[in-house]
């Protein structure tokens, strides 16, 4: 197996691992919490090298257009300043990690972390070239963030062991993965990362 060395220019992106998207939440991704130990492995590897880490979150006003009561297709979720919008407390996130809030206006819904944010400028200012993308959900925020990153010219490593799909339709997650890889994302698992041994976690 070819090992991947983490290096300057790499950044870890964790999309939408928020309470409302986890089991028990208002818009739970099935078994979404199963990725948290794997995300913690990546967090550990990136923080050991002090490489940039970004956590994206939906940060909706209470009258957001994506909510069914306002004509959208999702139940009310991730309302700003509520516990449901909090990033999962089980994630072992270093203090220097940055949070990117998206879909903060009532009128716009964005699955991509680049949409309506300064994210691209932030990455450019840190000379980021390669993004390691994991989180929730494979068929929405991971998909759109990855496709936009590829369009913007970033290399993308898709964290296959640290993503989960909604699968509203049974094959949505598989289709999304296939599309991301067709467009140039490289699927990887944590075993491929060359780094100082991290604390062992259960493997799914
Ligand atoms: Zn949302």
Boltz pocket constraint, residues with backbone or C-beta under 6 A from the ligand:
constraints:
  - pocket:
      binder: B
      contacts: [[A, 58], [A, 60], [A, 66], [A, 77], [A, 78], [A, 103], [A, 110]]
      max_distance: 6.0
